[in-house]
Amino acid sequence: MTLEEQDSEDKMSLPKARSHITIDITINRELYHRIRIAAKLNNLSPNDYIERTLGEAVLDEASLTQQEYSPITPKTLEQILQVHKEIMEHTGGYLFEDSAELIRKEREKRIRQLMGEDDDL
């Protein structure tokens, strides 16, 4: 056997990479107790419960990188413009109320109520 063949065989016999890694995280006690209870209710170890929960919550790599691109067709664009036109007609050309202004007015109204200046609730 040549040195090249032996080297090739050595590489092939190396142990495979582990399928799991260890991550150290710090969580508060209340969350830890909730995880333990949820794991027990699902007949899982806390580790298995966390792994399953994270697996469901985090998109897999394929989902992150393979977002389908589909150009807008003329028909779709026509439908969008029609909906836009209907909204504009329905609202008199005003799409959305300024929420910051609305919140400011309601806050001022509530302050007046709390100070006894305005009795209307």
Beta strands, then each sheet from edge to edge (+ up, - down):
end
